[in-house]
């Protein structure tokens, strides 16, 4: 095989590589085929430290939900032994079958780290969750294994999480681009949460903001 043939094969491989990367990075509309479910403020159950008033850990202004918590805060109930949190727990759409989707625009300010900002709650023991999106340093992780968004701070991003209960799969999209596709953790019942839930290595102050929160169900 002469040098010209090697060069042609090299160029062809580059073309296929660029095409493949382009296909992987192409933004899509993840809500096609899904039906938007009605939501209002009554669907947003705010879980916050039990010993402080709501306005000291949550605000809603100009369409933006702002949630914050301190590392030294109490849990959300006197009987709970979990870490501090200020989270929106979506009420009215607990599910045990079908394909469900969470969509929202999220924002995490600089210096917030070691905190879960979104959950799909419910799983088979010994786990409690099927999905946790965790901020660590400057990135957003699926649990602590897969980076789904780098250079996270101080910018809005669109998050879509699709949970197929029957197939036991979870897909995570950032701005319409698939960032994670893997197995779920089973479980009999699930619901969505977003906000801040301190982890063991959390910063002293943790905050996230959310707007345009939507819930979708795949059309039967």
HUSULKA-V187736 format. One line per field, one symbol per residue. psi: psi as a letter, one per 30 degrees, with the letter a starting at -180 (. if undefined). A space follows every 10 residues. Layout:
psi=???
//
This chain:
psi=kleeeeeeee eeeeeeeeee eeeegkkljf fkflkkkkka fffjjjjlkf gklefffklj khgkkkkllk fgllaflffk gllkljljjj lfhklflakl kkklklkklk fklhkkfkkj kklklglflf kkjkkjcglk ljbgekkfjl hekhkkkkkk kkjjeefhlk kkkkhgkkfk jakagalfkl lkllbkjkle gllekkklkk lhklklkkk.
//
